[in-house]
Amino acid sequence: MKREIYDDDHEAFRASVKEFVDRSVLPHVEEHIAAKALPREFWLEAGKQGLLGLCVPEEYGGSDAGDFRFNAVLQEELAKVGAAYPTCHGIHADITAPYIVELGTEEQKQRWLPGVASGEIVLGIGMTEPSGGSDLAALKTTAVRDGDSWVINGSKTFITNGYSGDLFVTAVRTDPEKGPKGITLFGIEATAEGFSRGRKLDKVGMEESDTAELFFENVRLTDAEIIGELNMGFIHMMQKLPQERLGCAVANIAHAKQILLETIDYAKERNAFGVPIGTFQHNKFLLADLVTRIEAAEAYIDKCVLNHSQKTLTAIDAAKAKWFSSQVQSEVLDHCVQLHGGYGFMNEYRVARAWRDARVTKIWAGSNEIMKELIGRDLGL
Ligand SMILES: Cc1cc2nc3c(=O)[nH]c(=O)nc-3n(C[C@H](O)[C@H](O)[C@H](O)COP(=O)(O)OP(=O)(O)OC[C@H]3O[C@@H](n4cnc5c(N)ncnc54)[C@H](O)[C@@H]3O)c2cc1C
């Protein structure tokens, strides 16, 4: 189906992203997998190409695109390489940077945004804790007032870019009595005394992204590191999560679509019983089914992207896009593995990695159960 949300400017941008991918990403994928992380060169190259500052105002070194369709194009092109790329990039540029851009003080913007846009400061977001991620309002990391300082103790886990990042927007409890109304966001630099991180976590997939635990032991900060308003962190996160979920949805479908296209090629080339496997009616009908599912999901997400560009996306529609895209992605990729036969289970085949990588998309950014909880509540249930 012809897509209608992208115009010539978006397509020109897509071409420049593809150049970046061909030159600076594709030749290094195996190195990234082996290192279980993206090297600093990835970030610096992306920064040079203007791919890290789409939401950053020009005065701080960004391009202030002001149209989420550009972010979506970037997510799509990175997802075609592998699911970890839009994840690491998205956490930095589309998920964490907006907290500083939209809620930061002038001093914070001057201090951090030029490095965010250039790739010298890599961002992460610290919400989830070892004791739980779904129930964000129950987080336990504390900041206690001590004179002019806040003293932070606790830990975060599963943090994307956690091993290599420089600055973490971190949700911390500043009032133990007030539940969700007692949470504040702090910008915690990796150089802060008392900050440390664990090893790169050993994941089932998404090897190219580093994921780590963060520890805070008497980290001393001041009001100057508070992002947004005191005790308003939960509200700030609720306002920003729809963009995070939409970005995930865009990447989920672009990722599955790319592997499906590769699988269709495979089904035309691989023979069994003297004919291409794609010509067996079962497989032909299956591929017809999968292509339809991808296009239907893509159409819904395109509409969400357009709405978000026009500032009309609702949190509920973002939740629908997130759970549905990850479900479609998982189902499609599972069939793609099957169509590859034994090769589909071999790590050197992209389809195998894609299948492993996709599993987490039903868990993170708010699990699919939590998405359905939100949608159900909106139905008055
Ligand atoms: C690779 C990876 C990268 C990640 N990156 C980040 C990051 O950068 N920053 C960050 O803050 N977090 C990150 N996360 C954490 C992720 O967002 C959480 O894992 C997720 O929110 C679920 O939290 P949990 O793991 O504590 O599961 P739990 O909250 O313990 O949930 C366990 C199960 O119970 C279900 N459940 C919980 N509550 C309900 C309910 N009310 N109704 C029905 N079912 C329910 C959940 O859906 C899930 O199936 C990442 C996770 C992974 C795996």
The ligand as an SDF file (V2000), in Angstrom:
LIG
                    3D

 53 58  0  0  0  0  0  0  0  0999 V2000
   16.6020   -4.7850   27.1360 C   0  0  0  0  0  0  0  0  0  0  0  0
   15.8260   -3.8750   28.0480 C   0  0  0  0  0  0  0  0  0  0  0  0
   16.0610   -2.5060   27.9890 C   0  0  0  0  0  0  0  0  0  0  0  0
   15.3740   -1.6480   28.8370 C   0  0  0  0  0  0  0  0  0  0  0  0
   15.6660   -0.3030   28.8370 N   0  0  0  0  0  0  0  0  0  0  0  0
   15.1580    0.4820   29.8430 C   0  0  0  0  0  0  0  0  0  0  0  0
   15.6030    1.8340   30.0020 C   0  0  0  0  0  0  0  0  0  0  0  0
   16.4130    2.3450   29.2100 O   0  0  0  0  0  0  0  0  0  0  0  0
   15.1160    2.5510   31.0410 N   0  0  0  0  0  0  0  0  0  0  0  0
   14.2090    2.0220   31.9340 C   0  0  0  0  0  0  0  0  0  0  0  0
   13.8340    2.7140   32.8610 O   0  0  0  0  0  0  0  0  0  0  0  0
   13.7660    0.7410   31.8020 N   0  0  0  0  0  0  0  0  0  0  0  0
   14.2260   -0.0270   30.7840 C   0  0  0  0  0  0  0  0  0  0  0  0
   13.7990   -1.3300   30.6670 N   0  0  0  0  0  0  0  0  0  0  0  0
   12.8620   -1.8620   31.6560 C   0  0  0  0  0  0  0  0  0  0  0  0
   11.4650   -2.1680   31.1260 C   0  0  0  0  0  0  0  0  0  0  0  0
   10.7870   -0.9770   30.8150 O   0  0  0  0  0  0  0  0  0  0  0  0
   10.7800   -3.0200   32.1980 C   0  0  0  0  0  0  0  0  0  0  0  0
   11.3810   -4.3090   32.1570 O   0  0  0  0  0  0  0  0  0  0  0  0
    9.2820   -3.1150   32.0260 C   0  0  0  0  0  0  0  0  0  0  0  0
    8.6640   -1.8810   32.2620 O   0  0  0  0  0  0  0  0  0  0  0  0
    8.6600   -4.1830   32.9490 C   0  0  0  0  0  0  0  0  0  0  0  0
    9.0620   -3.9910   34.2740 O   0  0  0  0  0  0  0  0  0  0  0  0
    9.6570   -5.2440   35.1130 P   0  0  0  0  0  0  0  0  0  0  0  0
   10.7060   -5.8640   34.2790 O   0  0  0  0  0  0  0  0  0  0  0  0
   10.0130   -4.7790   36.4460 O   0  0  0  0  0  0  0  0  0  0  0  0
    8.4510   -6.2560   35.1820 O   0  0  0  0  0  0  0  0  0  0  0  0
    7.3170   -6.2740   36.3070 P   0  0  0  0  0  0  0  0  0  0  0  0
    6.7970   -4.8990   36.4940 O   0  0  0  0  0  0  0  0  0  0  0  0
    7.8210   -7.0040   37.4840 O   0  0  0  0  0  0  0  0  0  0  0  0
    6.1990   -7.1380   35.5840 O   0  0  0  0  0  0  0  0  0  0  0  0
    6.2990   -8.5570   35.4850 C   0  0  0  0  0  0  0  0  0  0  0  0
    5.1150   -9.0610   34.6730 C   0  0  0  0  0  0  0  0  0  0  0  0
    3.9000   -8.7080   35.3300 O   0  0  0  0  0  0  0  0  0  0  0  0
    3.0690   -8.0080   34.4440 C   0  0  0  0  0  0  0  0  0  0  0  0
    2.2860   -6.9920   35.1580 N   0  0  0  0  0  0  0  0  0  0  0  0
    2.7420   -6.0480   35.9990 C   0  0  0  0  0  0  0  0  0  0  0  0
    1.7380   -5.2790   36.4040 N   0  0  0  0  0  0  0  0  0  0  0  0
    0.6160   -5.7490   35.8030 C   0  0  0  0  0  0  0  0  0  0  0  0
   -0.7690   -5.3910   35.8110 C   0  0  0  0  0  0  0  0  0  0  0  0
   -1.2100   -4.3450   36.5210 N   0  0  0  0  0  0  0  0  0  0  0  0
   -1.6240   -6.1010   35.0670 N   0  0  0  0  0  0  0  0  0  0  0  0
   -1.2130   -7.1700   34.3290 C   0  0  0  0  0  0  0  0  0  0  0  0
    0.0760   -7.5630   34.2790 N   0  0  0  0  0  0  0  0  0  0  0  0
    0.9770   -6.8550   35.0050 C   0  0  0  0  0  0  0  0  0  0  0  0
    3.9940   -7.3590   33.4400 C   0  0  0  0  0  0  0  0  0  0  0  0
    3.3080   -7.0540   32.2210 O   0  0  0  0  0  0  0  0  0  0  0  0
    5.0330   -8.4540   33.2690 C   0  0  0  0  0  0  0  0  0  0  0  0
    4.5430   -9.4040   32.3490 O   0  0  0  0  0  0  0  0  0  0  0  0
   14.4210   -2.1820   29.7570 C   0  0  0  0  0  0  0  0  0  0  0  0
   14.1690   -3.5590   29.7710 C   0  0  0  0  0  0  0  0  0  0  0  0
   14.8650   -4.3980   28.9410 C   0  0  0  0  0  0  0  0  0  0  0  0
   14.6000   -5.8760   29.0260 C   0  0  0  0  0  0  0  0  0  0  0  0
  1  2  1  0
  2  3  1  0
  2 52  2  0
  3  4  2  0
  4  5  1  0
  4 50  1  0
  5  6  2  0
  6  7  1  0
  6 13  1  0
  7  8  2  0
  7  9  1  0
  9 10  1  0
 10 11  2  0
 10 12  1  0
 12 13  2  0
 13 14  1  0
 14 15  1  0
 14 50  1  0
 15 16  1  0
 16 17  1  0
 16 18  1  0
 18 19  1  0
 18 20  1  0
 20 21  1  0
 20 22  1  0
 22 23  1  0
 23 24  1  0
 24 25  2  0
 24 26  1  0
 24 27  1  0
 27 28  1  0
 28 29  2  0
 28 30  1  0
 28 31  1  0
 31 32  1  0
 32 33  1  0
 33 34  1  0
 33 48  1  0
 34 35  1  0
 35 36  1  0
 35 46  1  0
 36 37  1  0
 36 45  1  0
 37 38  2  0
 38 39  1  0
 39 40  1  0
 39 45  2  0
 40 41  1  0
 40 42  2  0
 42 43  1  0
 43 44  2  0
 44 45  1  0
 46 47  1  0
 46 48  1  0
 48 49  1  0
 50 51  2  0
 51 52  1  0
 52 53  1  0
M  END
$$$$
